Amino acid sequence: MRRVGIVLFDPVRVFEYAVAFEVWGVDRTDRGVPPFEVRVCGPGRAGVRLGAGVVCVPDHDLDGLADCDLVVVPGNEHRTAPRREEFPEDVLAVLRAAHARGATIASLCSGAFVLAAAGLLDGRRATAHWMDTEELARRHPEVAVDANVLFVGDGSIWTSAGSAAGIDLCLHLVRLDHGAAAAAEIARTMVTAPFRSGGQAQFIDNPVPAAPADPGDALDRLRGRVLDDLGHPWTVTELAALAGMSERSFARHFVRGTGTSPLQWLCTQRVLAAQRLLEIGDLSIAAIARHCGFGSPLTLRQHFTRRLGVAPRDYRAGFRGVGPARHG
């Protein structure tokens, strides 16, 4: 995914446009991130209102999307997205054409309404900002709307929840195509975590784990400690004691803060750590299993395959050929 097209037409939310451009439009090749060509495309290259008095003039018309590997549709400026008949037909047509030729298509926030209007979400899982999901389901009953996820992919079509979840999706798409190192480097320069727990809920299991958000919070400190020593045989009893809580209170606060149980979170973090080591390291499968707390290659393979649908050895073989972003 090297050529990225961002579709703009009135009125687009400035934040979602800025997110897409920040992820793919900033040259970070000096930091080991592969180069991207970003094309900002709009009908007739007419100026587009981005809200707050900001106007953007696309550098391509819609024909610029013809050979893009990824097409991104930012959210609409208004919280309630326009009705179907208000979307430009030439925009819908170019999205259908991009999908037909195999491009990856991603919407941010209420951009899901545009994909639905183009018929690209029919029979697929999709999401949008939690304030918009009921309306999306009402207007498009053929779409399997999931209000509990930060982002979701179905085939080559991706949708994300509101605003900040667009960052999660964009980084995830980089990660899928170029590996954890590239996504982590972009996140680092943006001063954001490569992966956020919580949000609308956690669905995608394989972004890079986040650093603790607030070192002053007991659970954040605890999660940071666990991430620093995933090979330790952590138990809920031990974790609750370290947090200074009863097991019942600890579990309740943990679920509230992360959207998942302590043991499910721990297993997810171990799989994520194994993914990163498989992508950028030379440790044996047995060593990775011990380092990440699985103990044996068999246990690693069971959890890894159940969550990702591919065995560790096959995953390593696939990601070792991804690209040049494996420097650090």
Beta strands, then each sheet from edge to edge (+ up, - down):
strand 1: 3-7
strand 2: 37-41
strand 3: 48-51
strand 4: 54-56
strand 5: 70-73
strand 6: 104-107
strand 7: 125-126
strand 8: 144-145
strand 9: 151-154
strand 10: 157-160
sheet 1: 2+ 1+ 5+ 6+ 10+ 9-
sheet 2: 3+ 4-
sheet 3: 7+ 8+
end
